[in-house]
Amino acid sequence: MAELKVWIDQDLCTGDGICVELQPGLFAMHDDGLAYVKEAGWSDIFNGAGGDPVYKMAEGTAAVPDSHLETTIEAAEECPGECIFLEIIE
């Protein structure tokens, strides 16, 4: 069965955040102002200094759950930097 993977090329990312608005389950903005994909099974971890959420960013690609498929594709299509890439892994 084929699996969809997603990754972001940070060199192309404009930091607009449309991907996060459309699919916060897979994308997050980092301190550097760029969007990243989240690791599979991520969770919000609140640090002790102010309770700001800290996300574990994916290294490379992240699997797209079926429930996130439509909005992940929409995020890739709407991205002004054209930096979101989808790969079908068989």
Biopython code that builds the backbone (N, CA, C, O; Angstrom):
import numpy as np
from Bio.PDB.StructureBuilder import StructureBuilder

atoms = [
    (1, "MET", "N", (0.841, -1.184, 0.000)),
    (1, "MET", "CA", (0.000, 0.000, 0.000)),
    (1, "MET", "C", (0.888, 1.250, 0.000)),
    (1, "MET", "O", (1.868, 1.324, 0.741)),
    (2, "ALA", "N", (0.541, 2.202, -0.817)),
    (2, "ALA", "CA", (1.322, 3.432, -0.935)),
    (2, "ALA", "C", (1.087, 4.344, 0.267)),
    (2, "ALA", "O", (0.009, 4.369, 0.860)),
    (3, "GLU", "N", (2.126, 5.083, 0.597)),
    (3, "GLU", "CA", (2.061, 6.019, 1.714)),
    (3, "GLU", "C", (2.509, 7.387, 1.208)),
    (3, "GLU", "O", (3.452, 7.488, 0.423)),
    (4, "LEU", "N", (1.830, 8.435, 1.659)),
    (4, "LEU", "CA", (2.203, 9.790, 1.269)),
    (4, "LEU", "C", (3.118, 10.377, 2.331)),
    (4, "LEU", "O", (2.828, 10.312, 3.525)),
    (5, "LYS", "N", (4.217, 10.947, 1.882)),
    (5, "LYS", "CA", (5.165, 11.626, 2.776)),
    (5, "LYS", "C", (5.227, 13.095, 2.371)),
    (5, "LYS", "O", (4.999, 13.434, 1.210)),
    (6, "VAL", "N", (5.532, 13.956, 3.319)),
    (6, "VAL", "CA", (5.640, 15.393, 3.062)),
    (6, "VAL", "C", (6.940, 15.918, 3.650)),
    (6, "VAL", "O", (7.394, 15.460, 4.698)),
    (7, "TRP", "N", (7.530, 16.882, 2.960)),
    (7, "TRP", "CA", (8.707, 17.575, 3.486)),
    (7, "TRP", "C", (8.708, 19.001, 2.984)),
    (7, "TRP", "O", (8.045, 19.327, 1.999)),
    (8, "ILE", "N", (9.455, 19.844, 3.664)),
    (8, "ILE", "CA", (9.540, 21.264, 3.323)),
    (8, "ILE", "C", (11.000, 21.617, 3.037)),
    (8, "ILE", "O", (11.904, 21.239, 3.783)),
    (9, "ASP", "N", (11.206, 22.336, 1.959)),
    (9, "ASP", "CA", (12.532, 22.864, 1.630)),
    (9, "ASP", "C", (12.626, 24.239, 2.288)),
    (9, "ASP", "O", (12.058, 25.208, 1.783)),
    (10, "GLN", "N", (13.330, 24.328, 3.397)),
    (10, "GLN", "CA", (13.421, 25.587, 4.141)),
    (10, "GLN", "C", (14.106, 26.694, 3.339)),
    (10, "GLN", "O", (13.896, 27.870, 3.637)),
    (11, "ASP", "N", (14.904, 26.364, 2.349)),
    (11, "ASP", "CA", (15.528, 27.392, 1.508)),
    (11, "ASP", "C", (14.489, 28.143, 0.682)),
    (11, "ASP", "O", (14.723, 29.283, 0.283)),
    (12, "LEU", "N", (13.345, 27.515, 0.423)),
    (12, "LEU", "CA", (12.281, 28.142, -0.364)),
    (12, "LEU", "C", (11.164, 28.727, 0.506)),
    (12, "LEU", "O", (10.340, 29.500, 0.017)),
    (13, "CYS", "N", (11.132, 28.365, 1.782)),
    (13, "CYS", "CA", (10.043, 28.772, 2.670)),
    (13, "CYS", "C", (10.048, 30.290, 2.876)),
    (13, "CYS", "O", (11.080, 30.889, 3.178)),
    (14, "THR", "N", (8.866, 30.898, 2.704)),
    (14, "THR", "CA", (8.717, 32.345, 2.894)),
    (14, "THR", "C", (8.268, 32.693, 4.318)),
    (14, "THR", "O", (8.237, 33.867, 4.688)),
    (15, "GLY", "N", (7.922, 31.678, 5.116)),
    (15, "GLY", "CA", (7.476, 31.918, 6.483)),
    (15, "GLY", "C", (6.060, 32.470, 6.562)),
    (15, "GLY", "O", (5.671, 33.030, 7.587)),
    (16, "ASP", "N", (5.295, 32.320, 5.503)),
    (16, "ASP", "CA", (3.927, 32.842, 5.441)),
    (16, "ASP", "C", (3.004, 32.145, 6.433)),
    (16, "ASP", "O", (2.126, 32.790, 7.004)),
    (17, "GLY", "N", (3.182, 30.845, 6.651)),
    (17, "GLY", "CA", (2.399, 30.105, 7.639)),
    (17, "GLY", "C", (1.062, 29.579, 7.155)),
    (17, "GLY", "O", (0.264, 29.099, 7.960)),
    (18, "ILE", "N", (0.798, 29.657, 5.853)),
    (18, "ILE", "CA", (-0.460, 29.116, 5.331)),
    (18, "ILE", "C", (-0.566, 27.626, 5.641)),
    (18, "ILE", "O", (-1.651, 27.135, 5.954)),
    (19, "CYS", "N", (0.542, 26.910, 5.557)),
    (19, "CYS", "CA", (0.527, 25.469, 5.819)),
    (19, "CYS", "C", (0.075, 25.178, 7.252)),
    (19, "CYS", "O", (-0.675, 24.233, 7.495)),
    (20, "VAL", "N", (0.535, 25.994, 8.190)),
    (20, "VAL", "CA", (0.161, 25.805, 9.594)),
    (20, "VAL", "C", (-1.322, 26.111, 9.795)),
    (20, "VAL", "O", (-2.004, 25.418, 10.551)),
    (21, "GLU", "N", (-1.819, 27.145, 9.123)),
    (21, "GLU", "CA", (-3.238, 27.482, 9.220)),
    (21, "GLU", "C", (-4.107, 26.356, 8.667)),
    (21, "GLU", "O", (-5.138, 26.016, 9.247)),
    (22, "LEU", "N", (-3.683, 25.778, 7.538)),
    (22, "LEU", "CA", (-4.472, 24.735, 6.900)),
    (22, "LEU", "C", (-4.341, 23.376, 7.591)),
    (22, "LEU", "O", (-5.320, 22.636, 7.692)),
    (23, "GLN", "N", (-3.139, 23.044, 8.065)),
    (23, "GLN", "CA", (-2.916, 21.733, 8.672)),
    (23, "GLN", "C", (-1.939, 21.819, 9.847)),
    (23, "GLN", "O", (-0.772, 21.447, 9.724)),
    (24, "PRO", "N", (-2.435, 22.320, 10.996)),
    (24, "PRO", "CA", (-1.564, 22.428, 12.175)),
    (24, "PRO", "C", (-1.161, 21.079, 12.753)),
    (24, "PRO", "O", (-0.262, 21.006, 13.591)),
    (25, "GLY", "N", (-1.815, 20.019, 12.314)),
    (25, "GLY", "CA", (-1.436, 18.685, 12.778)),
    (25, "GLY", "C", (-0.135, 18.190, 12.195)),
    (25, "GLY", "O", (0.485, 17.287, 12.756)),
    (26, "LEU", "N", (0.297, 18.763, 11.074)),
    (26, "LEU", "CA", (1.536, 18.321, 10.434)),
    (26, "LEU", "C", (2.605, 19.390, 10.311)),
    (26, "LEU", "O", (3.787, 19.075, 10.169)),
    (27, "PHE", "N", (2.197, 20.661, 10.365)),
    (27, "PHE", "CA", (3.152, 21.743, 10.154)),
    (27, "PHE", "C", (3.217, 22.657, 11.364)),
    (27, "PHE", "O", (2.224, 22.830, 12.071)),
    (28, "ALA", "N", (4.377, 23.240, 11.604)),
    (28, "ALA", "CA", (4.553, 24.209, 12.693)),
    (28, "ALA", "C", (5.613, 25.220, 12.288)),
    (28, "ALA", "O", (6.530, 24.918, 11.524)),
    (29, "MET", "N", (5.466, 26.417, 12.814)),
    (29, "MET", "CA", (6.481, 27.448, 12.590)),
    (29, "MET", "C", (7.547, 27.298, 13.670)),
    (29, "MET", "O", (7.233, 27.051, 14.834)),
    (30, "HIS", "N", (8.780, 27.446, 13.285)),
    (30, "HIS", "CA", (9.911, 27.322, 14.202)),
    (30, "HIS", "C", (10.399, 28.707, 14.585)),
    (30, "HIS", "O", (9.996, 29.702, 13.982)),
    (31, "ASP", "N", (11.263, 28.775, 15.582)),
    (31, "ASP", "CA", (11.835, 30.052, 16.041)),
    (31, "ASP", "C", (12.553, 30.804, 14.928)),
    (31, "ASP", "O", (12.673, 32.028, 14.986)),
    (32, "ASP", "N", (13.032, 30.086, 13.916)),
    (32, "ASP", "CA", (13.747, 30.738, 12.825)),
    (32, "ASP", "C", (12.804, 31.383, 11.800)),
    (32, "ASP", "O", (13.256, 31.940, 10.799)),
    (33, "GLY", "N", (11.470, 31.304, 12.061)),
    (33, "GLY", "CA", (10.491, 31.927, 11.177)),
    (33, "GLY", "C", (10.104, 31.087, 9.976)),
    (33, "GLY", "O", (9.374, 31.552, 9.101)),
    (34, "LEU", "N", (10.588, 29.848, 9.926)),
    (34, "LEU", "CA", (10.298, 28.955, 8.816)),
    (34, "LEU", "C", (9.387, 27.822, 9.259)),
    (34, "LEU", "O", (9.342, 27.467, 10.437)),
    (35, "ALA", "N", (8.661, 27.259, 8.293)),
    (35, "ALA", "CA", (7.763, 26.143, 8.581)),
    (35, "ALA", "C", (8.525, 24.819, 8.488)),
    (35, "ALA", "O", (9.439, 24.666, 7.678)),
    (36, "TYR", "N", (8.132, 23.877, 9.329)),
    (36, "TYR", "CA", (8.706, 22.532, 9.351)),
    (36, "TYR", "C", (7.576, 21.533, 9.480)),
    (36, "TYR", "O", (6.493, 21.876, 9.955)),
    (37, "VAL", "N", (7.817, 20.287, 9.056)),
    (37, "VAL", "CA", (6.855, 19.223, 9.321)),
    (37, "VAL", "C", (7.158, 18.648, 10.698)),
    (37, "VAL", "O", (8.301, 18.644, 11.154)),
    (38, "LYS", "N", (6.106, 18.164, 11.347)),
    (38, "LYS", "CA", (6.262, 17.576, 12.680)),
    (38, "LYS", "C", (6.520, 16.082, 12.549)),
    (38, "LYS", "O", (6.064, 15.442, 11.601)),
    (39, "GLU", "N", (7.247, 15.541, 13.498)),
    (39, "GLU", "CA", (7.499, 14.106, 13.553)),
    (39, "GLU", "C", (6.186, 13.355, 13.722)),
    (39, "GLU", "O", (5.243, 13.876, 14.318)),
    (40, "ALA", "N", (6.120, 12.149, 13.209)),
    (40, "ALA", "CA", (4.968, 11.290, 13.463)),
    (40, "ALA", "C", (4.874, 11.045, 14.960)),
    (40, "ALA", "O", (5.881, 10.785, 15.619)),
    (41, "GLY", "N", (3.674, 11.127, 15.488)),
    (41, "GLY", "CA", (3.467, 10.917, 16.912)),
    (41, "GLY", "C", (3.946, 12.074, 17.763)),
    (41, "GLY", "O", (4.230, 11.885, 18.945)),
    (42, "TRP", "N", (4.044, 13.272, 17.195)),
    (42, "TRP", "CA", (4.503, 14.446, 17.930)),
    (42, "TRP", "C", (3.525, 14.775, 19.041)),
    (42, "TRP", "O", (2.381, 14.320, 19.040)),
    (43, "SER", "N", (3.984, 15.554, 19.968)),
    (43, "SER", "CA", (3.085, 16.065, 20.994)),
    (43, "SER", "C", (3.574, 17.442, 21.409)),
    (43, "SER", "O", (4.756, 17.763, 21.285)),
    (44, "ASP", "N", (2.650, 18.244, 21.901)),
    (44, "ASP", "CA", (3.043, 19.544, 22.435)),
    (44, "ASP", "C", (3.733, 19.313, 23.764)),
    (44, "ASP", "O", (3.176, 18.676, 24.658)),
    (45, "ILE", "N", (4.919, 19.817, 23.892)),
    (45, "ILE", "CA", (5.652, 19.717, 25.148)),
    (45, "ILE", "C", (5.843, 21.144, 25.638)),
    (45, "ILE", "O", (6.420, 21.974, 24.936)),
    (46, "PHE", "N", (5.369, 21.424, 26.822)),
    (46, "PHE", "CA", (5.480, 22.778, 27.342)),
    (46, "PHE", "C", (6.712, 22.878, 28.224)),
    (46, "PHE", "O", (6.880, 22.125, 29.183)),
    (47, "ASN", "N", (7.573, 23.833, 27.872)),
    (47, "ASN", "CA", (8.791, 24.001, 28.656)),
    (47, "ASN", "C", (8.478, 24.782, 29.926)),
    (47, "ASN", "O", (7.400, 25.363, 30.055)),
    (48, "GLY", "N", (9.407, 24.793, 30.848)),
    (48, "GLY", "CA", (9.178, 25.438, 32.128)),
    (48, "GLY", "C", (9.245, 26.951, 32.072)),
    (48, "GLY", "O", (8.779, 27.615, 32.998)),
    (49, "ALA", "N", (9.811, 27.521, 31.012)),
    (49, "ALA", "CA", (9.986, 28.967, 30.927)),
    (49, "ALA", "C", (8.847, 29.587, 30.119)),
    (49, "ALA", "O", (9.000, 29.824, 28.921)),
    (50, "GLY", "N", (7.735, 29.846, 30.744)),
    (50, "GLY", "CA", (6.643, 30.540, 30.080)),
    (50, "GLY", "C", (5.611, 29.641, 29.443)),
    (50, "GLY", "O", (4.598, 30.135, 28.946)),
    (51, "GLY", "N", (5.829, 28.337, 29.440)),
    (51, "GLY", "CA", (4.845, 27.420, 28.909)),
    (51, "GLY", "C", (4.672, 27.460, 27.404)),
    (51, "GLY", "O", (3.621, 27.059, 26.904)),
    (52, "ASP", "N", (5.673, 27.933, 26.660)),
    (52, "ASP", "CA", (5.569, 27.959, 25.213)),
    (52, "ASP", "C", (5.682, 26.544, 24.654)),
    (52, "ASP", "O", (6.500, 25.760, 25.136)),
    (53, "PRO", "N", (4.875, 26.200, 23.642)),
    (53, "PRO", "CA", (4.972, 24.842, 23.089)),
    (53, "PRO", "C", (6.279, 24.632, 22.338)),
    (53, "PRO", "O", (6.774, 25.533, 21.659)),
    (54, "VAL", "N", (6.817, 23.454, 22.466)),
    (54, "VAL", "CA", (8.037, 23.067, 21.758)),
    (54, "VAL", "C", (7.680, 21.844, 20.923)),
    (54, "VAL", "O", (7.153, 20.868, 21.458)),
    (55, "TYR", "N", (7.955, 21.879, 19.635)),
    (55, "TYR", "CA", (7.632, 20.774, 18.756)),
    (55, "TYR", "C", (8.893, 20.053, 18.344)),
    (55, "TYR", "O", (9.936, 20.674, 18.143)),
    (56, "LYS", "N", (8.800, 18.755, 18.220)),
    (56, "LYS", "CA", (9.900, 17.991, 17.661)),
    (56, "LYS", "C", (9.719, 18.003, 16.149)),
    (56, "LYS", "O", (8.758, 17.430, 15.636)),
    (57, "MET", "N", (10.613, 18.636, 15.450)),
    (57, "MET", "CA", (10.495, 18.752, 14.005)),
    (57, "MET", "C", (11.021, 17.488, 13.327)),
    (57, "MET", "O", (11.965, 16.859, 13.803)),
    (58, "ALA", "N", (10.400, 17.135, 12.220)),
    (58, "ALA", "CA", (10.812, 15.942, 11.486)),
    (58, "ALA", "C", (12.135, 16.186, 10.777)),
    (58, "ALA", "O", (12.400, 17.279, 10.278)),
    (59, "GLU", "N", (12.941, 15.168, 10.745)),
    (59, "GLU", "CA", (14.185, 15.219, 9.976)),
    (59, "GLU", "C", (13.889, 14.582, 8.629)),
    (59, "GLU", "O", (13.750, 13.363, 8.532)),
    (60, "GLY", "N", (13.794, 15.387, 7.612)),
    (60, "GLY", "CA", (13.485, 14.851, 6.295)),
    (60, "GLY", "C", (11.997, 14.870, 6.017)),
    (60, "GLY", "O", (11.412, 15.936, 5.823)),
    (61, "THR", "N", (11.381, 13.698, 5.997)),
    (61, "THR", "CA", (9.972, 13.610, 5.641)),
    (61, "THR", "C", (9.132, 13.134, 6.819)),
    (61, "THR", "O", (9.647, 12.549, 7.773)),
    (62, "ALA", "N", (7.838, 13.395, 6.736)),
    (62, "ALA", "CA", (6.885, 12.899, 7.724)),
    (62, "ALA", "C", (5.745, 12.223, 6.987)),
    (62, "ALA", "O", (5.344, 12.668, 5.911)),
    (63, "ALA", "N", (5.224, 11.154, 7.559)),
    (63, "ALA", "CA", (4.091, 10.445, 6.978)),
    (63, "ALA", "C", (2.835, 11.289, 7.134)),
    (63, "ALA", "O", (2.642, 11.949, 8.155)),
    (64, "VAL", "N", (1.979, 11.264, 6.108)),
    (64, "VAL", "CA", (0.722, 12.003, 6.134)),
    (64, "VAL", "C", (-0.403, 11.017, 6.441)),
    (64, "VAL", "O", (-0.699, 10.142, 5.627)),
    (65, "PRO", "N", (-1.036, 11.154, 7.621)),
    (65, "PRO", "CA", (-2.167, 10.269, 7.930)),
    (65, "PRO", "C", (-3.326, 10.534, 6.967)),
    (65, "PRO", "O", (-3.471, 11.646, 6.459)),
    (66, "ASP", "N", (-4.138, 9.527, 6.721)),
    (66, "ASP", "CA", (-5.276, 9.673, 5.811)),
    (66, "ASP", "C", (-6.171, 10.845, 6.213)),
    (66, "ASP", "O", (-6.708, 11.539, 5.348)),
    (67, "SER", "N", (-6.333, 11.067, 7.497)),
    (67, "SER", "CA", (-7.202, 12.146, 7.985)),
    (67, "SER", "C", (-6.656, 13.536, 7.647)),
    (67, "SER", "O", (-7.403, 14.514, 7.688)),
    (68, "HIS", "N", (-5.362, 13.636, 7.313)),
    (68, "HIS", "CA", (-4.718, 14.914, 7.004)),
    (68, "HIS", "C", (-4.432, 15.081, 5.513)),
    (68, "HIS", "O", (-3.886, 16.100, 5.091)),
    (69, "LEU", "N", (-4.798, 14.087, 4.727)),
    (69, "LEU", "CA", (-4.419, 14.053, 3.311)),
    (69, "LEU", "C", (-4.900, 15.271, 2.533)),
    (69, "LEU", "O", (-4.099, 15.942, 1.882)),
    (70, "GLU", "N", (-6.183, 15.560, 2.591)),
    (70, "GLU", "CA", (-6.756, 16.638, 1.788)),
    (70, "GLU", "C", (-6.158, 18.003, 2.130)),
    (70, "GLU", "O", (-5.801, 18.764, 1.231)),
    (71, "THR", "N", (-6.047, 18.313, 3.412)),
    (71, "THR", "CA", (-5.528, 19.630, 3.792)),
    (71, "THR", "C", (-4.022, 19.740, 3.581)),
    (71, "THR", "O", (-3.507, 20.840, 3.382)),
    (72, "THR", "N", (-3.316, 18.628, 3.621)),
    (72, "THR", "CA", (-1.877, 18.653, 3.341)),
    (72, "THR", "C", (-1.634, 18.953, 1.864)),
    (72, "THR", "O", (-0.744, 19.734, 1.527)),
    (73, "ILE", "N", (-2.410, 18.345, 0.995)),
    (73, "ILE", "CA", (-2.311, 18.628, -0.439)),
    (73, "ILE", "C", (-2.678, 20.084, -0.706)),
    (73, "ILE", "O", (-2.019, 20.755, -1.500)),
    (74, "GLU", "N", (-3.729, 20.574, -0.047)),
    (74, "GLU", "CA", (-4.124, 21.973, -0.209)),
    (74, "GLU", "C", (-3.008, 22.911, 0.246)),
    (74, "GLU", "O", (-2.745, 23.923, -0.403)),
    (75, "ALA", "N", (-2.357, 22.583, 1.352)),
    (75, "ALA", "CA", (-1.252, 23.411, 1.848)),
    (75, "ALA", "C", (-0.123, 23.480, 0.819)),
    (75, "ALA", "O", (0.448, 24.546, 0.590)),
    (76, "ALA", "N", (0.195, 22.346, 0.205)),
    (76, "ALA", "CA", (1.254, 22.324, -0.813)),
    (76, "ALA", "C", (0.863, 23.173, -2.023)),
    (76, "ALA", "O", (1.700, 23.872, -2.595)),
    (77, "GLU", "N", (-0.409, 23.108, -2.407)),
    (77, "GLU", "CA", (-0.882, 23.879, -3.566)),
    (77, "GLU", "C", (-0.931, 25.381, -3.281)),
    (77, "GLU", "O", (-0.675, 26.188, -4.175)),
    (78, "GLU", "N", (-1.257, 25.760, -2.050)),
    (78, "GLU", "CA", (-1.431, 27.176, -1.694)),
    (78, "GLU", "C", (-0.146, 27.854, -1.240)),
    (78, "GLU", "O", (-0.112, 29.079, -1.129)),
    (79, "CYS", "N", (0.897, 27.103, -0.979)),
    (79, "CYS", "CA", (2.144, 27.650, -0.440)),
    (79, "CYS", "C", (2.758, 28.672, -1.401)),
    (79, "CYS", "O", (3.066, 28.327, -2.542)),
    (80, "PRO", "N", (2.945, 29.937, -0.958)),
    (80, "PRO", "CA", (3.514, 30.952, -1.845)),
    (80, "PRO", "C", (4.979, 30.691, -2.206)),
    (80, "PRO", "O", (5.446, 31.133, -3.256)),
    (81, "GLY", "N", (5.693, 29.984, -1.352)),
    (81, "GLY", "CA", (7.091, 29.670, -1.636)),
    (81, "GLY", "C", (7.277, 28.394, -2.428)),
    (81, "GLY", "O", (8.393, 28.056, -2.821)),
    (82, "GLU", "N", (6.170, 27.676, -2.666)),
    (82, "GLU", "CA", (6.213, 26.396, -3.363)),
    (82, "GLU", "C", (7.290, 25.486, -2.772)),
    (82, "GLU", "O", (8.070, 24.871, -3.498)),
    (83, "CYS", "N", (7.316, 25.414, -1.433)),
    (83, "CYS", "CA", (8.373, 24.683, -0.748)),
    (83, "CYS", "C", (7.911, 23.379, -0.116)),
    (83, "CYS", "O", (8.722, 22.661, 0.469)),
    (84, "ILE", "N", (6.614, 23.055, -0.222)),
    (84, "ILE", "CA", (6.086, 21.818, 0.370)),
    (84, "ILE", "C", (6.066, 20.751, -0.717)),
    (84, "ILE", "O", (5.466, 20.935, -1.776)),
    (85, "PHE", "N", (6.720, 19.648, -0.443)),
    (85, "PHE", "CA", (6.837, 18.577, -1.417)),
    (85, "PHE", "C", (6.175, 17.311, -0.895)),
    (85, "PHE", "O", (6.340, 16.941, 0.267)),
    (86, "LEU", "N", (5.425, 16.655, -1.771)),
    (86, "LEU", "CA", (4.734, 15.419, -1.452)),
    (86, "LEU", "C", (5.365, 14.280, -2.231)),
    (86, "LEU", "O", (5.668, 14.424, -3.416)),
    (87, "GLU", "N", (5.565, 13.139, -1.564)),
    (87, "GLU", "CA", (6.147, 11.968, -2.217)),
    (87, "GLU", "C", (5.281, 10.756, -1.912)),
    (87, "GLU", "O", (4.866, 10.554, -0.771)),
    (88, "ILE", "N", (5.010, 9.962, -2.918)),
    (88, "ILE", "CA", (4.305, 8.697, -2.713)),
    (88, "ILE", "C", (5.361, 7.608, -2.575)),
    (88, "ILE", "O", (6.169, 7.389, -3.477)),
    (89, "ILE", "N", (5.341, 6.933, -1.437)),
    (89, "ILE", "CA", (6.289, 5.857, -1.150)),
    (89, "ILE", "C", (5.538, 4.525, -1.265)),
    (89, "ILE", "O", (4.533, 4.311, -0.588)),
    (90, "GLU", "N", (6.023, 3.656, -2.108)),
    (90, "GLU", "CA", (5.351, 2.362, -2.309)),
    (90, "GLU", "C", (6.037, 1.278, -1.542)),
    (90, "GLU", "O", (5.612, 0.123, -1.590)),
]
sb = StructureBuilder()
sb.init_structure("model")
sb.init_model(0)
sb.init_chain("A")
sb.init_seg("    ")
for serial, (resi, resn, name, xyz) in enumerate(atoms, 1):
    if name == "N":
        sb.init_residue(resn, " ", resi, " ")
    sb.init_atom(name, np.array(xyz, "f"), 0.0, 1.0, " ", f" {name:<3s}", serial, name[0])
structure = sb.get_structure()
